[in-house]
Amino acid sequence: DGQVVWLRDIVKVIVENGQAVKLRGIMVDITQKKQADLLRTSLYQIAAKESTTDNIRDFYAAIHAIISDLIPAKNLYIAIYDSSADELRFDYWVDEFDPHPQPRKLGRGLTEYVLRSGKPLLVSSGEFEELVRKGEIELIGTPPIDWLGVPLKAADKVLGVIVAQSYTESVR
Protein backbone atom coordinates (compact mmCIF):
# COMPACT_ATOMS: atom_id res chain seq x y z
CA ASP A 1 0.00 0.00 0.00
CA GLY A 2 3.03 2.29 -0.21
CA GLN A 3 3.56 2.40 3.56
CA VAL A 4 7.21 2.47 4.64
CA VAL A 5 8.26 -0.23 7.09
CA TRP A 6 11.53 -0.94 8.87
CA LEU A 7 12.80 -4.52 8.69
CA ARG A 8 15.51 -6.50 10.44
CA ASP A 9 17.00 -9.14 8.18
CA ILE A 10 18.31 -12.30 9.86
CA VAL A 11 20.24 -14.44 7.37
CA LYS A 12 22.18 -17.67 7.57
CA VAL A 13 24.54 -18.65 4.77
CA ILE A 14 24.22 -22.32 3.83
CA VAL A 15 27.63 -23.75 2.91
CA GLU A 16 28.18 -27.02 1.08
CA ASN A 17 31.67 -28.31 0.27
CA GLY A 18 33.17 -25.00 1.35
CA GLN A 19 30.96 -22.95 -1.00
CA ALA A 20 28.07 -20.66 -0.11
CA VAL A 21 25.14 -22.19 -1.98
CA LYS A 22 22.10 -20.39 -0.58
CA LEU A 23 20.79 -18.04 2.00
CA ARG A 24 18.08 -18.83 4.49
CA GLY A 25 16.51 -16.20 6.63
CA ILE A 26 13.62 -14.17 7.86
CA MET A 27 12.70 -10.52 7.98
CA VAL A 28 11.19 -9.08 11.13
CA ASP A 29 9.07 -5.93 11.05
CA ILE A 30 10.66 -3.51 13.54
CA THR A 31 8.66 -0.46 12.44
CA GLN A 32 7.02 0.14 15.83
CA LYS A 33 10.36 -0.12 17.64
CA LYS A 34 12.03 2.23 15.14
CA GLN A 35 9.19 4.76 15.48
CA ALA A 36 9.41 4.57 19.28
CA ASP A 37 13.19 5.11 19.08
CA LEU A 38 12.73 8.13 16.79
CA LEU A 39 10.11 9.60 19.11
CA ARG A 40 12.29 9.06 22.18
CA THR A 41 15.27 10.69 20.42
CA SER A 42 13.08 13.64 19.42
CA LEU A 43 11.86 14.12 22.99
CA TYR A 44 15.46 14.09 24.24
CA GLN A 45 16.39 16.67 21.59
CA ILE A 46 13.50 18.93 22.64
CA ALA A 47 14.46 18.61 26.31
CA ALA A 48 18.08 19.45 25.46
CA LYS A 49 17.00 22.52 23.46
CA GLU A 50 14.74 23.66 26.29
CA SER A 51 17.64 23.64 28.73
CA THR A 52 20.14 25.33 26.36
CA THR A 53 18.01 27.89 24.48
CA ASP A 54 17.24 31.25 26.06
CA ASN A 55 15.10 32.66 23.25
CA ILE A 56 11.58 31.20 23.01
CA ARG A 57 11.38 31.86 19.26
CA ASP A 58 14.59 29.85 18.75
CA PHE A 59 13.18 27.09 20.96
CA TYR A 60 9.98 26.93 18.89
CA ALA A 61 12.00 26.86 15.64
CA ALA A 62 14.06 23.98 17.06
CA ILE A 63 10.86 22.09 17.92
CA HIS A 64 9.67 22.68 14.35
CA ALA A 65 12.91 21.22 12.95
CA ILE A 66 12.74 18.20 15.26
CA ILE A 67 9.10 17.50 14.38
CA SER A 68 9.97 17.84 10.68
CA ASP A 69 12.32 14.86 11.13
CA LEU A 70 9.33 12.78 12.28
CA ILE A 71 6.51 13.90 9.98
CA PRO A 72 6.00 16.31 7.08
CA ALA A 73 5.68 19.63 8.92
CA LYS A 74 6.30 22.42 6.42
CA ASN A 75 3.38 24.31 7.98
CA LEU A 76 3.49 24.37 11.76
CA TYR A 77 2.24 26.68 14.46
CA ILE A 78 2.14 26.86 18.23
CA ALA A 79 -0.92 28.47 19.78
CA ILE A 80 -0.90 29.37 23.48
CA TYR A 81 -4.05 30.04 25.49
CA ASP A 82 -3.75 33.22 27.58
CA SER A 83 -6.33 32.66 30.31
CA SER A 84 -5.97 36.16 31.78
CA ALA A 85 -6.99 37.74 28.46
CA ASP A 86 -9.16 34.75 27.45
CA GLU A 87 -7.51 34.66 24.04
CA LEU A 88 -5.40 32.48 21.79
CA ARG A 89 -1.92 33.74 20.84
CA PHE A 90 0.02 32.30 17.93
CA ASP A 91 3.53 32.49 19.36
CA TYR A 92 5.09 30.54 16.48
CA TRP A 93 3.72 30.52 12.94
CA VAL A 94 5.07 29.07 9.70
CA ASP A 95 2.46 28.71 6.95
CA GLU A 96 2.81 28.81 3.19
CA PHE A 97 -0.62 30.43 2.61
CA ASP A 98 -1.96 32.25 5.65
CA PRO A 99 -0.34 35.26 7.35
CA HIS A 100 0.56 35.17 11.05
CA PRO A 101 -2.73 35.79 12.88
CA GLN A 102 -3.20 38.30 15.66
CA PRO A 103 -4.30 37.06 19.09
CA ARG A 104 -8.02 36.31 19.11
CA LYS A 105 -10.83 35.38 21.41
CA LEU A 106 -11.60 31.69 21.49
CA GLY A 107 -13.79 30.66 18.59
CA ARG A 108 -14.78 27.42 16.91
CA GLY A 109 -11.61 26.61 14.95
CA LEU A 110 -9.82 23.27 15.03
CA THR A 111 -7.21 24.71 17.40
CA GLU A 112 -9.90 25.61 19.91
CA TYR A 113 -11.50 22.19 19.42
CA VAL A 114 -8.26 20.52 20.58
CA LEU A 115 -7.86 23.10 23.35
CA ARG A 116 -11.35 22.26 24.66
CA SER A 117 -11.07 18.48 24.30
CA GLY A 118 -7.48 18.18 25.53
CA LYS A 119 -6.98 15.33 23.04
CA PRO A 120 -4.87 15.04 19.88
CA LEU A 121 -6.79 15.30 16.62
CA LEU A 122 -5.90 14.25 13.07
CA VAL A 123 -8.36 15.53 10.45
CA SER A 124 -8.33 15.00 6.69
CA SER A 125 -10.16 17.34 4.31
CA GLY A 126 -13.27 15.13 4.20
CA GLU A 127 -13.48 14.93 7.98
CA PHE A 128 -12.85 18.68 8.21
CA GLU A 129 -15.83 19.37 5.93
CA GLU A 130 -17.99 17.03 8.02
CA LEU A 131 -17.06 18.83 11.27
CA VAL A 132 -17.95 22.17 9.62
CA ARG A 133 -21.25 20.75 8.35
CA LYS A 134 -22.14 19.50 11.85
CA GLY A 135 -21.35 22.92 13.33
CA GLU A 136 -18.55 21.52 15.52
CA ILE A 137 -15.99 23.89 14.01
CA GLU A 138 -15.80 26.81 11.60
CA LEU A 139 -13.36 27.44 8.79
CA ILE A 140 -10.50 29.75 9.74
CA GLY A 141 -7.84 30.27 7.08
CA THR A 142 -6.96 28.11 4.10
CA PRO A 143 -8.53 24.63 4.34
CA PRO A 144 -5.78 22.00 4.78
CA ILE A 145 -5.65 18.53 3.24
CA ASP A 146 -4.48 17.16 6.60
CA TRP A 147 -4.43 18.86 10.00
CA LEU A 148 -2.79 17.42 13.12
CA GLY A 149 -3.24 19.18 16.46
CA VAL A 150 -1.73 18.05 19.74
CA PRO A 151 -2.53 19.69 23.09
CA LEU A 152 0.35 21.16 25.08
CA LYS A 153 -0.21 20.23 28.71
CA ALA A 154 1.26 20.87 32.12
CA ALA A 155 -0.14 18.29 34.53
CA ASP A 156 -3.82 18.09 33.50
CA LYS A 157 -4.07 21.69 32.27
CA VAL A 158 -4.08 22.39 28.52
CA LEU A 159 -1.88 25.43 27.87
CA GLY A 160 -1.95 25.46 24.08
CA VAL A 161 -1.86 23.46 20.89
CA ILE A 162 0.89 22.58 18.43
CA VAL A 163 -0.35 22.06 14.87
CA ALA A 164 1.15 20.64 11.69
CA GLN A 165 -0.88 20.91 8.52
CA SER A 166 -0.50 20.10 4.85
CA TYR A 167 -2.07 21.70 1.80
CA THR A 168 -0.61 19.19 -0.66
CA GLU A 169 -2.28 15.90 -1.57
CA SER A 170 1.13 14.24 -2.09
CA VAL A 171 2.42 15.30 1.36
CA ARG A 172 0.35 13.49 3.94
N, C-alpha and C positions, 0 to 999 in steps of 0.2 A: 504493500500500500504506500510505499515511498517513505515510511517512517525509518529514521536512523536508529540502529541498535548497536550496542557495544558487545563484542563477543570475546571470550577467552578460548583460545584454540589449544587443545591438549592433544599432542601427536606422539605416536610411537613409530619409530622406523623399524620395519621388519627386514631382517638381514638373513639371507640364505647364501651359504658358501662364501661368506665375506663380502657379499654385494648387497646394497640396499635395493630391495625389490618392490616394496610398497610401503605405503603409509597407512596407519590405522589411527583413528582419533575421533574426538568429539568436539563440538563447539558448545560452550555454555554461555547463555545470555546473561551478561553482567550489567545490563543497562541501568537497572535500579540502583545498584551499588555505585556505578560511575556517576549517576545523577546525584546521589547522596554525597559522594565525595566532592563533586563540583560545588554543591550548595554549601557544604561545610567550609570549603576553602573560601568561598565568597563571603560567608559570614565572618570568618577570621580576618579577611581583607578589610571588610567594613569596620570591624572593631579596631583594627590597627589604624585605619585612617581617622577614626573618631578620636583616638588618643594622641594622634600626631598632627592633626590639622586644626589650626586656630580659626580659620575663616569658614563660616557656615556654607557659603556659596561654593568654595572649593570642596568641602565635604560632600555636598549634594552632587557636584560634578563627578566626584570619585565614585559615589554610589551609582550614578548613571553608567559610568564606564564598567563597573563590576557587573551590574545587571545585564549590560549589553553582551558580556561574555556568556551569560546563561541563556538569554532569549533575545529575539530581535526587539530592540528598544530604541529605535531612532527617535521616536516621539515619547518623551517621558516628562511627567511633572510630579511635584510634591506639593500637596495642598495641606495646610495646617489650619485647624479650627481654633480661632481666637474666641474663647468663651466670654471674656470680658466685653468684647465688642459684638458678640454673637454674629461673627462673620467668618468666611472662608478666605484665607490668604494663599496665594500661589507663590510660595517662596522660591521654587525652582520651576522653570518652564522651558522646555525645548519642544517645539512643534513646527512641522514644515508648512502648515496652513494657517493656523490661528495665532493671532498676536497674544502676547502675555496679558492675561486678564487682570483687572483691578480687583482688590478685595470686594467681596459681595456678601450680602445676607444669604443665609441658607435658602436654597431653592429645592428644585426637584430633579437635579441633574444626577448622573450616575455617581459622581463623586460623593454627593450628599447621601445617596442610597447606601453606599458602602459605609459612610460615616455613621448613619443611623443603625444599620444592621450589625456593624462590627465584624462582618465576615468578608472574606475575599470573594471577588466576583469576576468571572470571565464571560464576556458577552460578544457574540458574533453579530453581524449586521441584521440578520433575521430576528434574532432574539431581542436586539435593541429596538427594532420596529414594533415588536410585540409588546414590550414594556411601555413604549410610548402610547400604543393603541389602548392598552389597559389603564392608562393614566398613572402608572407607577412612577414614571420619570418624564421629563420634558427634554427636548433637543436643545443642547447648548453647544454651539460651535459646529465645526465640520463633522458630519457623521463618520465614525471610523468603521473599518471592516471588522476589526477585532479590538476589544477594550478589556484590559486587565487591571483591576483595582484591588489593592491590598491595604487593609487598615494598618495604621501605625499606632501601636498601643504601648502604654506604660501601665503595668499591672492589668487591671480590667478596664481602664479608661482609654477610649479611642481619641487620639490627639490629632490625627490627620489621615491622609490617604496618599499612597504612592501609586501612580498610574502609568502604564505603558500602553500605547495604542498604535495601531497600524492602519494606514489608509490604502495599502496595496494588497491586492488579492494574492500575489505571489509571495508576500512576506507575512506569514501567519505564525 
